[in-house]
Amino acid sequence: MADAVFADLAPRVDALRAAGRNPGLGTILVGSDPASAGYIRMKQERAMELGFGGRHVQLADDASQAELVSVIHEFNDDPDVHAVLIQHPTPAHIDYEAALAELDPDKDADGQHPVNMGRLALGMDGPLPCTPAGIEALLAYYEIPVSGREVVVLGRGFTLGRPLSMLLSLKRPTANAAVTLVHTGVPDWDRYTRRAEIVIAAAGVPGILQPEHISPGSVVVGGGVRYEGKRLLPDVDERCEEVAGWITPRLGGVGPTTIAMLFRNTVEAAERSAGPAG
């Protein structure tokens, strides 16, 4: 599905470049965390494959909030940068949400700016949060009906569970579901997941969704993960595949779709841009 998204983006990038507006992705990394540096490198490589322009700024581990905000403002003012990614997580002394609020909402590559969350809640056009948008696109690509079906989202985080519940409830062909949002603070959350036709795990709690928590034949999407060192630990226990009718793989499932949506947001930002050609 991610490959299909990139195949769709390629001619759009070509058209933008022919018009003198090369899509530009700006990336910001605070610190030297190896995992974060690896993610940025992977995204930069994909941007090069697509023929994107853009800039990358890496700040020191002890960079101040003001230094980060200064770089964000530079990107806001740069007509050759159409979308900006602030790699998360940031060091503990950095207020990520406050920094994100300084970003031009129309250049929000991750779709997590408060203005864009508001646009999502109101059903307005704007950059969509990448992982929720990827999950919606994944279900659509595999022709899994969502409209009118009961969907349970387990997890209420601002990057996945909360925006996904809004997205899948919108009146659009690939959504329009009856969505219930539950979380680990609900003692009997499994009574909701057991009745659901589609369960999306988004809690970030390794192994929280067990085979007994889902109904036979249901659709299971593993969106939540946690890292312990270099190990990726998913929310969905692998034995759930013995019960589910359709399930995302542990590796190569939601992750690639998230990255595809990041680049879709960037291309759409370039297409919306009325600024000077880049």
C-alpha positions in Angstrom: 0.0 0.0 0.0 2.9 2.4 0.8 4.4 1.6 -2.6 1.1 2.5 -4.2 1.1 5.9 -2.5 4.6 6.6 -3.7 3.7 5.5 -7.2 0.8 8.0 -7.1 3.1 10.8 -5.7 5.8 10.4 -8.4 3.9 12.1 -11.3 2.7 14.8 -8.9 6.2 15.5 -7.9 7.2 15.6 -11.6 4.4 18.1 -12.3 5.5 20.3 -9.5 9.1 20.3 -10.6 8.1 21.1 -14.1 6.2 24.1 -12.8 9.3 25.3 -10.9 8.1 24.3 -7.4 10.1 21.3 -6.2 8.6 19.8 -3.0 10.8 20.7 -0.1 10.9 18.8 3.2 12.6 20.4 6.2 13.7 18.1 9.0 14.9 19.1 12.5 16.7 16.7 14.9 17.5 17.8 18.4 20.2 15.7 19.9 22.1 12.6 18.8 19.7 9.7 19.7 20.7 6.9 17.3 17.1 5.7 16.7 15.9 9.2 15.9 18.9 9.9 13.7 18.2 6.7 11.8 14.6 7.7 11.2 15.6 11.1 9.9 18.2 9.4 7.6 15.6 7.0 6.2 13.2 9.8 5.5 16.0 11.9 3.8 16.9 8.9 1.6 13.2 8.5 0.6 13.0 12.3 -0.1 16.0 12.0 -2.4 14.5 9.1 -4.2 11.4 11.2 -4.9 13.5 14.1 -6.1 12.5 16.4 -3.2 14.4 19.4 -2.1 14.6 20.7 1.4 17.0 21.2 4.4 18.0 19.4 7.5 19.1 21.0 10.7 20.6 19.0 13.6 20.8 20.8 17.0 23.0 19.7 19.9 21.8 17.6 22.7 21.8 20.6 25.0 20.1 23.0 22.5 17.7 25.4 24.1 14.0 25.8 23.4 14.7 29.2 21.8 17.3 27.7 19.4 14.7 25.1 18.2 12.0 27.8 17.8 14.5 29.9 15.8 15.0 27.1 13.3 11.3 26.4 13.1 10.7 30.1 12.3 13.4 29.9 9.6 11.6 27.0 8.0 8.3 28.9 8.2 9.8 31.7 6.2 11.6 29.6 3.7 9.5 29.3 0.4 11.6 26.3 -0.7 10.4 24.3 2.4 6.8 23.2 2.0 6.6 20.9 5.0 8.5 20.5 8.2 9.2 17.5 10.4 10.3 17.9 14.0 11.7 14.5 15.0 10.0 13.2 18.1 10.8 12.4 20.8 12.9 15.4 21.7 15.3 15.6 24.7 13.5 15.9 28.0 14.3 19.6 28.5 12.5 20.5 25.2 8.8 21.2 25.2 7.8 19.4 22.0 4.2 20.6 22.0 5.2 24.2 22.6 7.7 24.0 19.7 5.1 22.4 17.4 2.8 25.2 18.1 5.4 27.6 16.6 5.2 25.8 13.3 3.2 27.2 10.4 0.2 24.8 10.4 0.2 24.6 6.6 3.8 23.3 6.8 3.0 20.6 9.4 4.3 17.4 7.8 3.1 15.2 10.7 -0.4 16.7 10.8 -0.2 17.1 14.6 -0.3 20.9 15.0 -3.2 22.1 17.2 -4.7 23.9 14.3 -4.7 20.8 12.2 -6.2 18.7 15.0 -9.0 21.3 15.1 -9.4 21.1 11.3 -9.6 17.3 11.6 -12.3 17.6 14.4 -14.3 19.9 12.2 -13.8 17.8 9.0 -11.9 20.6 7.3 -9.1 20.1 4.8 -5.5 20.1 6.1 -2.6 17.9 6.8 -3.8 14.7 8.5 -1.8 12.9 11.3 0.3 10.4 9.5 -0.3 7.2 11.4 -4.1 7.6 11.6 -4.2 8.6 7.9 -2.0 5.6 7.0 -4.4 3.2 8.9 -7.4 4.7 7.1 -5.6 4.3 3.7 -4.5 0.7 4.6 -8.0 -0.4 5.3 -9.2 1.2 2.1 -6.4 -0.3 0.0 -7.3 -3.8 1.1 -11.0 -3.1 0.5 -12.0 -3.6 4.2 -15.4 -1.9 4.7 -15.4 0.7 7.4 -18.6 2.7 6.8 -21.3 1.8 9.3 -19.1 -0.8 11.1 -18.2 -0.9 14.7 -14.6 0.2 15.3 -12.9 0.2 18.7 -9.7 2.2 19.1 -7.7 1.1 22.2 -5.6 4.1 23.2 -6.2 7.8 23.4 -2.8 9.3 22.6 -2.7 12.6 20.7 -0.5 11.1 17.9 -2.8 8.1 17.1 -5.8 7.0 19.2 -7.5 10.3 19.6 -7.1 11.6 16.0 -7.8 8.2 14.5 -11.2 8.1 16.4 -12.1 11.4 14.8 -10.9 10.5 11.4 -12.7 7.2 11.1 -16.0 8.8 12.3 -15.9 11.5 9.6 -18.5 11.2 6.8 -16.2 10.1 4.0 -16.1 7.0 1.8 -13.2 5.4 3.7 -14.5 6.2 7.1 -18.0 6.9 8.4 -17.8 4.3 11.2 -19.3 3.9 14.6 -16.2 4.5 16.7 -15.7 3.8 20.3 -12.5 5.1 22.0 -11.4 3.1 25.1 -8.1 3.2 27.0 -6.3 1.4 29.8 -8.1 3.5 32.4 -11.3 1.6 31.5 -11.2 -1.5 33.8 -13.3 -3.6 31.3 -12.0 -2.3 28.0 -12.0 -5.8 26.6 -15.8 -6.0 26.5 -15.7 -3.3 23.9 -12.9 -4.9 21.8 -14.6 -8.3 21.9 -17.7 -7.0 20.2 -16.0 -4.8 17.6 -15.8 -5.7 13.9 -12.5 -3.7 13.7 -10.1 -3.3 16.5 -7.2 -0.9 16.3 -4.6 -1.1 19.1 -3.0 2.2 19.8 -2.1 2.0 23.5 1.7 1.7 23.3 1.5 -1.2 25.8 3.4 -4.3 24.6 1.1 -7.3 24.2 -2.0 -5.6 25.6 -4.3 -7.1 23.0 -4.5 -10.9 23.5 -6.5 -13.4 21.4 -9.3 -13.5 24.1 -9.9 -9.8 23.6 -11.1 -10.0 20.0 -14.0 -11.8 18.3 -13.4 -14.5 15.7 -13.0 -13.1 12.2 -12.5 -9.5 13.3 -10.1 -7.1 11.7 -7.1 -6.2 13.9 -4.7 -3.3 13.2 -1.6 -3.0 15.4 -0.8 0.7 15.5 0.8 1.0 18.9 4.4 0.0 19.7 7.0 0.6 22.3 10.8 0.4 21.9 13.0 -1.3 24.5 16.5 -0.5 23.2 16.4 -1.6 19.6 13.6 -4.1 20.1 10.1 -3.1 18.8 7.3 -4.4 21.0 3.8 -4.2 19.5 0.5 -3.8 21.2 -0.9 -6.9 19.5 0.1 -10.3 20.7 1.1 -12.4 17.6 -1.4 -15.2 18.7 -4.2 -12.9 17.7 -3.7 -13.9 14.1 -5.2 -17.3 15.1 -8.5 -15.6 15.8 -8.6 -12.5 13.6 -9.9 -12.7 10.0 -7.5 -10.0 8.9 -4.5 -8.6 10.8 -1.5 -6.3 10.1 1.9 -8.0 10.3 4.2 -7.3 13.3 6.8 -5.7 11.0 6.1 -3.9 7.7 2.5 -3.1 8.6 1.5 0.4 9.9 5.1 1.8 9.9 5.6 2.1 6.1 2.1 3.6 5.7 3.0 6.3 8.3 6.1 7.3 6.3 4.0 7.3 3.0 1.5 9.7 4.6 4.4 12.0 5.6 5.4 12.4 2.0 1.8 12.7 0.8 1.4 15.6 3.3 4.6 17.2 1.9 3.5 16.9 -1.8 0.0 18.3 -0.9 1.6 21.2 0.9 3.7 22.0 -2.2 0.5 21.7 -4.3 -1.3 24.1 -2.0 1.6 26.6 -1.8 1.1 29.9 -3.6 4.5 31.2 -2.6 7.5 31.8 -4.9 8.6 28.9 -7.0 11.2 26.6 -5.3 
